[in-house]
């Protein structure tokens, strides 16, 4: 076995045992009985390849986005997609608006399933966006426990005013988060006048993804907001029930 590969895997496995507790270089090297310089070189490569992320000098390293994109996570996504597809197609047909199934990877909101409407005027959104700048990302953040959310802020900092108006200081951020928690959904109107509405999907009483719809603001303004939210909520509950 190639020794450096073995050591790299040992480092990843060590950090993965407690993914919410970053580990500093000295702790990693001491636990695995590695030379500090050797350990530092391996960690630098893992950071460059995004399998690890450096939080700061004092707090150390945690798993990076590439570590969460390995084969086990893909199987999890496939099961969720299979549970959601039919219901999302039905929802899109009812409202004739685009629907998205999204998850969180690091600080990025990632679309794992997109169902397009047949409206001539289409609203477009990127497959990957900063979580702060998307209704689905804001929803997934708001559904975190406070302790987990505090760690997220420590790692990725607060949003800018451009990303999330009114949430760029800690009081404003938690004011926006508590509003989402209270109403049970997140809504965003982008600078391009696209409206996004997102509701949570659950597995074992834990939020694992979001179901959202997005549309031009001109169509949303002439629609019944409560009807749209009620239909998305009904679909999210059905998907959560299907994915068990």
ZAFIRO-345167 format. One line per field, with one value per residue (C-alpha): residue in three letters; residue number from 1; x, y, z. Coordinates in nm, 4 decimals. Example, Ala and Ser with C-alpha at 12.3 -4.5 7.8 and 13.67 -1.06 7.14 Angstrom:
BEGIN
volo (ALA:SER);
bator (1:2);
c1 (1.2300:1.3670);
c2 (-0.4500:-0.1060);
c3 (0.7800:0.7140);
END
This chain:
BEGIN
volo (UNK:UNK:UNK:UNK:UNK:UNK:UNK:UNK:UNK:UNK:UNK:UNK:UNK:UNK:UNK:UNK:UNK:UNK:UNK:UNK:UNK:UNK:UNK:UNK:UNK:UNK:UNK:UNK:UNK:UNK:UNK:UNK:UNK:UNK:UNK:UNK:UNK:UNK:UNK:UNK:UNK:UNK:UNK:UNK:UNK:UNK:UNK:UNK:UNK:UNK:UNK:UNK:UNK:UNK:UNK:UNK:UNK:UNK:UNK:UNK:UNK:UNK:UNK:UNK:UNK:UNK:UNK:UNK:UNK:UNK:UNK:UNK:UNK:UNK:UNK:UNK:UNK:UNK:UNK:UNK:UNK:UNK:UNK:UNK:UNK:UNK:UNK:UNK:UNK:UNK:UNK:UNK:UNK:UNK:UNK:UNK:UNK:UNK:UNK:UNK:UNK:UNK:UNK:UNK:UNK:UNK:UNK:UNK:UNK:UNK:UNK:UNK:UNK:UNK:UNK:UNK:UNK:UNK:UNK:UNK:UNK:UNK:UNK:UNK:UNK:UNK:UNK:UNK:UNK:UNK:UNK:UNK:UNK:UNK:UNK:UNK:UNK:UNK:UNK:UNK:UNK:UNK:UNK:UNK:UNK:UNK:UNK:UNK:UNK:UNK:UNK:UNK:UNK:UNK:UNK:UNK:UNK:UNK:UNK:UNK:UNK:UNK:UNK:UNK:UNK:UNK:UNK:UNK:UNK:UNK:UNK:UNK:UNK:UNK:UNK:UNK:UNK:UNK:UNK:UNK:UNK:UNK:UNK:UNK:UNK:UNK:UNK:UNK:UNK:UNK:UNK:UNK:UNK:UNK:UNK:UNK:UNK:UNK:UNK:UNK:UNK:UNK:UNK:UNK:UNK:UNK:UNK:UNK:UNK:UNK:UNK:UNK:UNK:UNK:UNK:UNK:UNK:UNK:UNK:UNK:UNK:UNK:UNK:UNK:UNK:UNK:UNK:UNK:UNK:UNK:UNK:UNK:UNK:UNK:UNK:UNK:UNK:UNK:UNK:UNK:UNK:UNK:UNK:UNK);
bator (1:2:3:4:5:6:7:8:9:10:11:12:13:14:15:16:17:18:19:20:21:22:23:24:25:26:27:28:29:30:31:32:33:34:35:36:37:38:39:40:41:42:43:44:45:46:47:48:49:50:51:52:53:54:55:56:57:58:59:60:61:62:63:64:65:66:67:68:69:70:71:72:73:74:75:76:77:78:79:80:81:82:83:84:85:86:87:88:89:90:91:92:93:94:95:96:97:98:99:100:101:102:103:104:105:106:107:108:109:110:111:112:113:114:115:116:117:118:119:120:121:122:123:124:125:126:127:128:129:130:131:132:133:134:135:136:137:138:139:140:141:142:143:144:145:146:147:148:149:150:151:152:153:154:155:156:157:158:159:160:161:162:163:164:165:166:167:168:169:170:171:172:173:174:175:176:177:178:179:180:181:182:183:184:185:186:187:188:189:190:191:192:193:194:195:196:197:198:199:200:201:202:203:204:205:206:207:208:209:210:211:212:213:214:215:216:217:218:219:220:221:222:223:224:225:226:227:228:229:230:231:232:233:234:235:236:237:238:239:240:241:242:243:244);
c1 (0.0000:0.1285:0.2078:0.1048:-0.2403:-0.2852:-0.1955:-0.4308:-0.7182:-0.6305:-0.6566:-0.9936:-1.1328:-1.0134:-1.1862:-1.4987:-1.5542:-1.6440:-1.7265:-1.8603:-1.5402:-1.2499:-0.9062:-0.5801:-0.2614:-0.0969:-0.3957:-0.4134:-0.0393:-0.0322:-0.3350:-0.2055:0.1593:0.2684:0.5611:0.4197:0.5775:0.4536:0.1059:0.0999:0.1918:-0.0814:-0.3395:-0.2381:-0.3072:-0.6433:-0.7364:-0.6282:-0.8479:-1.1366:-1.1544:-1.0704:-1.1424:-0.9321:-1.1505:-0.8790:-0.5450:-0.6942:-0.9877:-0.8205:-0.9663:-1.3008:-1.4363:-1.4644:-1.7337:-1.5581:-1.5708:-1.9504:-1.9745:-1.8429:-2.0454:-2.2449:-2.3932:-2.4881:-2.6944:-2.8701:-2.9495:-3.0882:-3.3335:-3.4503:-3.4858:-3.6862:-3.9208:-3.9670:-3.9879:-4.3545:-4.4841:-4.2703:-4.3961:-4.7536:-4.6889:-4.5309:-4.8255:-5.0769:-4.9094:-4.7199:-4.4120:-4.0614:-3.9822:-3.6513:-3.5230:-3.2186:-2.9619:-2.6833:-2.3143:-2.0976:-2.2250:-2.3665:-2.7297:-2.7201:-3.0081:-3.0368:-3.3639:-3.5276:-3.8734:-3.9429:-4.2835:-4.3975:-4.4479:-4.3126:-4.1586:-3.9161:-3.7445:-3.3893:-3.1725:-2.8232:-2.7630:-2.5309:-2.5733:-2.4478:-2.7010:-2.7586:-2.8704:-3.1447:-3.4813:-3.3992:-3.0581:-3.2077:-3.4726:-3.2129:-3.0028:-3.3009:-3.3940:-3.0549:-3.0213:-2.8800:-2.5510:-2.5035:-2.5971:-2.3435:-2.0729:-2.1850:-2.1483:-1.8057:-1.6965:-1.8568:-1.9249:-2.2492:-2.4091:-2.3401:-2.6231:-2.6363:-2.6780:-2.9465:-3.0855:-3.1374:-2.9295:-2.5741:-2.5383:-2.6000:-2.9243:-3.0658:-2.9564:-3.1376:-3.4384:-3.4645:-3.4005:-3.6713:-3.9167:-3.8583:-3.8922:-4.2183:-4.3856:-4.2444:-4.1157:-3.8619:-3.9315:-3.6894:-3.7386:-3.4126:-3.2674:-3.3838:-3.7410:-3.7550:-3.9603:-3.8536:-4.0536:-3.9023:-4.0381:-3.8567:-3.8403:-3.7955:-3.6468:-3.6612:-3.7807:-3.4718:-3.4736:-3.2680:-3.3619:-3.5922:-3.8705:-3.9040:-4.0822:-3.9630:-4.1303:-4.1180:-4.2426:-4.4963:-4.6773:-4.6450:-4.7931:-5.1090:-5.1343:-5.2756:-4.9690:-5.1462:-5.2622:-4.9082:-4.7604:-5.0351:-4.9725:-4.5948:-4.6472:-4.8778:-4.6200:-4.3353:-4.5329:-4.6038:-4.2380:-4.1262:-4.3704:-4.2479:-3.8825:-3.8527);
c2 (0.0000:0.3474:0.5054:0.8651:0.7507:0.5472:0.8495:1.0779:0.8351:0.8105:1.1905:1.1995:0.9174:1.0864:1.4155:1.2374:1.0696:1.4093:1.6275:1.9131:1.9403:2.0863:1.9489:2.1413:2.0128:1.9142:1.7063:1.5264:1.4547:1.3431:1.1156:0.9451:0.9551:1.1406:1.3756:1.7289:1.8416:1.5320:1.5737:1.9420:1.8593:1.5961:1.8294:2.1092:1.8773:1.7725:2.1386:2.2247:1.9411:2.0541:1.7304:1.9388:2.3008:2.5230:2.7211:2.9296:2.8731:2.8226:2.6007:2.3795:2.1648:2.0056:1.8067:1.9980:1.9827:1.7108:1.4773:1.5062:1.4376:1.0808:0.7751:0.7363:1.0828:1.0167:0.7137:0.9251:1.1847:0.9238:0.7930:1.1437:1.2294:0.9137:1.0001:1.3579:1.3389:1.2424:1.4860:1.7697:1.7016:1.7116:2.0374:2.2015:2.0932:2.2399:2.5801:2.5832:2.7159:2.5706:2.3580:2.2662:2.0046:2.1451:2.0438:2.2277:2.1537:2.3742:2.7269:2.6425:2.5663:2.2866:2.1876:1.8078:1.7979:2.0639:2.0368:2.2982:2.4480:2.5195:2.8924:3.1030:3.3464:3.1373:3.2292:3.0928:3.0185:2.8696:2.5072:2.6328:2.9544:3.0883:2.9658:3.3175:3.4309:3.1725:3.1036:2.7317:2.8027:3.0406:2.7823:2.5082:2.7378:2.8506:2.4892:2.4198:2.4116:2.7356:2.5690:2.4316:2.7672:2.9450:2.7104:2.7854:3.1602:3.1092:2.9191:3.1180:3.4566:3.6518:3.7347:4.0626:4.3135:4.2261:3.8546:3.8916:4.2325:4.2876:3.9851:4.1214:4.1681:3.9037:4.0529:4.1025:3.7541:3.5822:3.8078:3.6795:3.3195:3.3324:3.4775:3.1776:2.9349:3.0965:3.1043:2.7657:2.8806:3.1169:3.3651:3.5733:3.8364:3.8721:4.1829:4.0371:4.0231:3.6450:3.5133:3.1943:3.0137:2.7182:2.4664:2.1881:1.8148:1.5802:1.2393:1.0992:1.4403:1.6136:1.8626:1.7089:1.9186:2.1892:2.1973:2.5328:2.7037:3.0115:3.2436:3.5988:3.8524:3.9796:3.6445:3.6002:3.9418:3.8486:3.5068:3.3852:3.3582:3.1438:2.8967:2.8608:2.8066:2.5599:2.3514:2.3485:2.2500:1.9660:1.8389:1.8675:1.6612:1.3918:1.3745:1.3516:1.0656:0.8878:0.9192:0.7134);
c3 (0.0000:-0.0879:0.2471:0.1676:0.0453:0.3608:0.5732:0.3793:0.4354:0.8044:0.8304:0.6528:0.8679:1.1867:1.1024:0.9720:1.3102:1.4571:1.1552:1.3683:1.5738:1.3709:1.4511:1.4542:1.2920:1.6201:1.7294:1.3938:1.3843:1.7495:1.7253:1.4092:1.5220:1.2099:1.1595:1.1764:0.8482:0.6657:0.8132:0.7129:0.3522:0.3230:0.4770:0.2373:-0.0577:0.0874:0.1366:-0.2201:-0.3503:-0.1234:0.0777:0.3857:0.4729:0.6963:0.9334:1.0978:1.2670:1.6124:1.5167:1.2579:0.9805:0.8958:0.6017:0.2741:0.0018:-0.1994:0.1018:0.1000:-0.2719:-0.2589:-0.3585:-0.0370:-0.0735:-0.4361:-0.3305:-0.0712:-0.3370:-0.5771:-0.3173:-0.2413:-0.6115:-0.6777:-0.3901:-0.5130:-0.8918:-0.9457:-0.6857:-0.8236:-1.1741:-1.0428:-0.8544:-1.1587:-1.3729:-1.1243:-1.0975:-1.4287:-1.2489:-1.2145:-0.9078:-0.7460:-0.5045:-0.3242:-0.0647:0.1160:0.0518:0.2658:0.2047:-0.1387:-0.2246:-0.4838:-0.7138:-0.7370:-0.9344:-1.1513:-1.3101:-1.5787:-1.6540:-2.0086:-1.9545:-2.2395:-1.9895:-1.7837:-1.4586:-1.4418:-1.1409:-1.1161:-1.0159:-0.7420:-0.5459:-0.2174:0.0394:0.1696:-0.1762:-0.2385:-0.0767:-0.0534:0.1022:0.3584:0.4459:0.4999:0.7189:0.9253:0.9990:1.1580:1.5355:1.6778:1.7731:1.4218:1.2722:1.4940:1.3633:1.0084:1.0691:1.2291:0.9219:0.6400:0.8056:0.7847:0.4493:0.2775:0.2417:-0.1285:-0.0530:0.2135:0.2944:0.6647:0.7671:0.7492:1.1261:1.3906:1.5262:1.1805:1.0755:1.3604:1.3100:0.9518:1.0604:1.3280:1.0778:0.8476:1.1378:1.2512:0.9123:0.8034:0.4653:0.3091:0.0336:-0.1715:-0.4398:-0.6328:-0.7920:-1.1244:-0.9946:-0.9560:-0.6633:-0.4865:-0.2171:-0.0281:0.2235:0.4105:0.3369:0.6332:0.7022:1.0570:1.1850:1.0411:0.7534:0.4718:0.1677:0.0425:-0.2148:-0.3854:-0.6703:-0.8539:-1.0987:-1.2377:-0.9838:-1.2372:-1.2289:-0.8558:-0.7809:-0.9649:-0.7973:-0.4693:-0.2418:0.0166:-0.2491:-0.3843:-0.0377:0.0548:-0.2592:-0.2081:0.1567:0.0565:-0.1930:0.0582:0.3086:0.0488:-0.0547:0.3085:0.3586:0.0435:0.1470:0.4619);
END
